[in-house]
């Protein structure tokens, strides 16, 4: 959980400083035409896939080794993402997190730039994740083994979002 929290905090701080601000601000509706993140994965990238299977999709690049969690960036053509987001791979559990981009959205239409009230309407079971008042989690309809995580900025817009396995193993 520590690595995930650090990544979320770093991403929200970067957004606040303007790193991804213009992309997120305009993405609230544009991404609904892009690829769907959830309920099992993103395009051919799936939660639970082995690292080798994830690499074979061609959707992940730039492996960063952790100990023992590995983090990848989505391929550049998949859209701009928030800083410190990406694809997290546990050596035993496989892909455990897939971060959203300006070109992706949940099946319920939530994406970077969506308003918090839109997220609440799409996910009535949305709850804050203490101690961070800007991070929320919701069950994934159709996948009880996963959750969506949303970080919102000071304007109550989605600054980062991800599809996560409930058990993230060494990446959690």
N, C-alpha and C positions, 0 to 999 in steps of 0.2 A: 504494500500500500504506500510506502514511503516514496518510491520512485514515481508512482502514478501521481501522487499529490504534488511532488516537486515539478513534474512535467506540466501539470495543470497550472500551478502557480506561475511558473516561468512563461507559459503561453499567455496567460491573462496579463501579466506584467508587460510582455512584449507587445500585446495588442494595445494596451493602454498607452504605450510609448509610440504607437503608430506603425509598428512593423507590418502588420497585416490589416490595419484599420480600414483602408479604402476597399480592399477586396471583401472583407466581411460586411462592411456597411452596405454594399450594393448587391450582396448575394442572397438576401432574404427570399427573393422569388426566382432569381435566375437559375438556381441549382435544381429547382423542381423539374427541369428538363434534362438534368444529368443522370448520373448513375445512382442507384439506390444502395444505401448502407443499411443492411439488416434484412430480415431478421437473423440470417445465418452468416452473412459476410458481405463482401463487396465484389461485384462482378464474379470472377472465378476464384477470388481469394476468400477463404472460409475460416471461421473460428475453428480451432482444433487441427488444422492442417499442419503437417510437419514443416520444418524449416525448408527442407528440400522441395516439398510440394509448393510451398509459397513462392520460392524463387522461380520455380518452373512456370508460374503464371505470367511472368514478365511484368507484374504490377509493382514489385518491390525492387529497390535499388539502395546502394550506399549503406551496406551493413555496418552498424556500429556495435562492437562487442561490449557487452557489459559482463557482470559477474553474477550469475550466469545468463541473465536476460539479454537478448539481442534485439536491437531496434533498427528498423529499416525506414527509409523514406518511401512514399509512394512514387511511382514513376512520374516524371515532370508533366506529362500529358494528362495526368489525372486531376490537375488543378492545384492552385495555391493552398497551402495548409498553414495552420498556426505553428509557430515556433515550438519545438519539442513535442509535437504530435508525430504520429507515424504509425508503424505497424510493430507491435511488440511480440516477440516470439520466446516462449519458454522452452528449454531443451526437452522437457518431458511432455508438456501439455500442448505444444505447438503454438500456433497463432492464438494469442489471448486478447489482443486489442487491435482495432483498426480505426485510425483517426479519420475524421471527416475533412473534406476540402470544399472550396467554393463551388465545385462542380458536382458535389454529392449531396444527398438528402436522405432522411429516413423515409420509410414507406408512408408515413403520415405527413410528409412534406416539410419537416423541420430541417433547417440548414444553417450555415453561418449567416449571421445577420437577422435571423428570426427573432421576434420579440418574445420575451419570457411568457407573456400571457398566451401566445400561440403555442408554446411548448406545454404549458399547463392544460390548455384545451385538448391538445393531442394526446397527452399522457396524464390522465386524472390522478394516477398514483405517484406523480412526481414528488420527490422529497429532497430537502436540503441535505447536504453531506457535511455534518459538523467536523471540524470547527470552521470550515470555510463557507461563509455566507453566500458566496457567488458560485458555488458548485452544487449541481443537482443531479439526481439519479432517478431513472424510471425503468420499470420492467419492460422488456422487449416483447410486444405482442407476438405470439407464435413461437417464442423461444425462451422457455423458463430458465435455461442455463446461461442467459446473457442479460445485460443491462445496457441502457444508454446512459452516458454521462455527459452533462452539459455544463460549460463554464460560461457565465454571463459577464458582460462588462458593466461599467457604471451607468450605461443607458438602458440596462436590462435587455440587451441583445445578445444572442448566442455568439460568443467569441471563439469557442472551441467545442467540438463534440466528438464522441467516439462510441463505437460498439465494443463492449467488453465482455469477456467471459466472466461469470460470477466467481470462478476460481482461476485467478491469474498466476498461480504458482509462484515462481521466483520473481515474476515481473510485478507482483502486486504489493 
